[in-house]
Amino acid sequence: MSVYPSQFTPQAAKLWNRIAIEHQRLLLSKVWCSHCSHSVSFKNVKGVVKSGALLLVGKCAECHGDVAALVDPS
């Protein structure tokens, strides 16, 4: 069973489900926040596909600023 954020496009969900669960959890818990200047967890994660890669966008769990992570499809 995957760690599945609720607001993924169908294409993003397909890419997300190819990622091992432990890596999914890591991706959701370690994103860089430029405002906080350290790694934070995502909140309100959405997933889309941009140029063939999975783009995760959401809010910083600490300051609620915008954060994003681009996941290489390979």
N, C-alpha and C positions, 0 to 999 in steps of 0.2 A: 504494500500500500504506500503510495507516494505522499509526501508532504505537499498538499495541493492548495495553493492560494486560490481563492474563489473567483478572482476576476482575470482569468487568462483567456486570450483568444483561442479558438480551436487549434490553430497552428502552433501557438506557444505551448499549449498543453501537451501536444505531441512531443515537442522537443524536451519539455520538462520531464515527462514520463520516461524518457531515455536515460535520465540521470539517476544514479544510485541514490537511495534514500539518505544515506549518510552525507553524501555530497549536497543534496538538496537542503538538508538542515544546515550545513556549513554555509552555503550560499545565502540563506536567509538570516543567518546570525552574524555574518562578517561582511559588512559593507562599509566603505569609507564614507564618513560624513565630513565634508570640508569645513563645516561650521564648528563641529565638536573636535576636529583634528584627531580622530581615532576611529577604530572600527566599532560599529554599532549593529544592532539588529534592525531589520526592516519591520515596518508596520504598514498595513493597507497595501500590500503588494499587488501589482498588476503585471501581467506578462504579455508582451507582443513580440512579433518577429520583425527585425530590421536587418536588411541585407543578408538574410539567411541565418542570423544569430538571434539568440533569445535575449531580449532586453527586459530586465526586471526594473520596475520603477515603483517607488513608494515613499514613505516618510521615515525619518530617523526616529527610533524609539525613545531617544533622549530629548532632542530639541524640536522634533516634529518638522524639521526642514526637509527639503526634497533630497532623495538619494536615488542612485541608479547603479545597476551592474549589468555589464554586457557579458553574456556567457557564450564562449566559443563553441560552435556546434560540433567540433571534432573531439 
